[in-house]
């Protein structure tokens, strides 16, 4: 195997002689380097985009959590309001039933009084 220094002829500064397999290997290494450089750029861009997506999704999750919390608070207030209205309805039902009893008693008293009055008059 000849030495690389002995295979080169220094005829001018721009021309040099290199064995073909060395040139082929150098071109392969350069192509792989360029390809990997492009892959690193694509990977960095992908990571940046995915990081932005993750941040956006995180913001969405935080907003959804706060919305869910608000809905739960509203639901508990609504249930409390319904409980209060149920109590009001029970009180009103009791008052209505008392009023009906009082009304029936008043009609009964009026009827008895009228009957006694008519009996006394006759």
ABEGO torsion letter per residue (X at the ends): XBBAAAABBBABAABBBBBAAAAAAAAAAAAAAAAAAAAAAAAAAAAAAAAAAAAAAAAAAAAAAAAAAAAAAAAAAAAAAAAAAAAAAAAAAAAAAAAAAAAAAAAAAAAAAAAAAAAAAX
